[in-house]
Amino acid sequence: MANTSVASGRWSFLFPLLAFVGVCGAAMALTLRFAAVPVTALYWGMLTFFALLTFILHTWQERVHGTDPKAFVRRFMAGLVIKMMLSLVTLLVLLITLPREHLIPVAITFVLLYLAFLAFSTSRSVGLMRQRPQA
C-alpha cells in the first residue's frame, strides 16, 4: 500500500496548492482593495510566480518521497534556497524597475506572499516527512 500512496501522493499536492492560491488571491485582492491600492496584473503575476515556483519545486521534491528519505530532505532544503534566491532576485528587479509610488505596496505584498507560500511548502514537506513509514 505504500507504493500506492507514493504514486497517488505525487500529484496530491495539486488540489491543496490550488486551494491555497485561491485563498491567497482572495486575501490579497481584499487587502489591496481595503488599502485603496488598485489590484493590477502585477499583483496577480506575483501570485502566479509563487504558485508556479511552488508547483515546480514540490513536483521535484516529492519525486523521491517514499524512496529515499535523505534525498527528500536534501531536495526540501535545496528548494528553500532556490525559492529564496529566485524571490530575492525577482523582488530586486521589481524594486529597480517600478515607479517610486508603487514600491511599498508591491514590496509588502511580495514579501507576504513569499512568507505565505514558504509556510505552505514547509508544512506540506514536514507533513510528508512525518508520514513516511519507519523502517
N, C-alpha and C positions, 0 to 999 in steps of 0.2 A: 504494500500500500504506500510505502514511502516514495516509490518511483512515480506513482500516480499523482501524489501531492506535489512532487517536484515538477512534473510535466505540466500539471494544471497551474501550479504556482508561478510558472514563468510569465504568464500574462495576467495573473491575478491582481497585480498592482494597477492595471489599467482603469478599472472602474473606480477604485478609491482615488486615483490620481485625477481622473476627470471630475469626480465629485468635489475634490479639494480645489481644483482650478475654478469650478463654478462658484464655490463659496468665497474664494479669494477675489474672484472677479466682482461678485456682488458687493462684498465688503469694500473693495477698492472704489467701485463706482459710487456707492452710497457715501463713503467718507469724503471723496473728492467733491461730490455734489454738495455735501453739507459744508465743506470748506470753500465753496464757491469757486472751485477750480474746474475748468472745462475738461471733460473726460475725452481726450483726443486719442488718435490712433497710436501715439507714442506710449500711452499707458497700457493699452491692450497689447502692444508689441512687447512691452516688458513682461507682462503676464505670460504671453506666448513663449518668450525666451526661456523663462524659468520652467514652464510646463514641458517644453521640448528637451531642455537640458536634463530635467529630472527623468523624463521618459527614456532618453538615451542612456543615461548613467544607470538607471535601475535595470534596464534590459541587459546591459553589460555585466552589472554586478550579480544579478540573480541567475545568470547563465551557469555559474559554478555552485550555486546554493544546493546543498544536499550531497555534493560530490567531494568537495574539498573545503572544509571549514576555514583553513588558513588562507586559502586563495580568496574566499569570500571576504574575510576581514581585510586582506590587503586591498582588494578592489573597493571595499567600502571606504577605507582610508584614502585611497587614491582618488575616489570620487569626490570626497570632501575637498581635497586640494584642487582638483580640476574645477569644481564648481566655484570655489573661492577665487581662483586665479582668473577664470573667464569672467566672473562677475566684476572683479576689480577692473579689469581691462575695459569691459563694457561700460561700467559706470564712469571711468575716466574719460572715455570717448564721448559719452553723453555730456559730461560736465564741461568738456572743452568746446563742444560744438553747439550747445544750446544757448539761446539768448539768456541774459542775466536774470530776467524776471521769471524764468521757468526753472531755474536751478534748484531752489529749495523744495518745491513740491515734487519734482522728479526725483531728486536725491532721497528724500524721505520715503517716497513710495517704493523706489528701487530697493532700498535697504530693508524696509518692512517685508517686501515680497521675498527678498533673499532669506531673511530670517524665518519667514513662514515656511518656505519650501525646504530650508535646511532642517527645520523641526519635523516636517513631514517625512523627509528622506531618512533622517536619523531614527525616528520612531519606527518606521517601516523596517529598516535594516536591523535594528536591535531586536524587534519582534521576531524577525526571521532567524536571527542568531539564537534566540532563546528557544525556539520551537524545533530546532534541529534535533534529531534523535541522539541520545547519549550512547556512546559505544562502551 
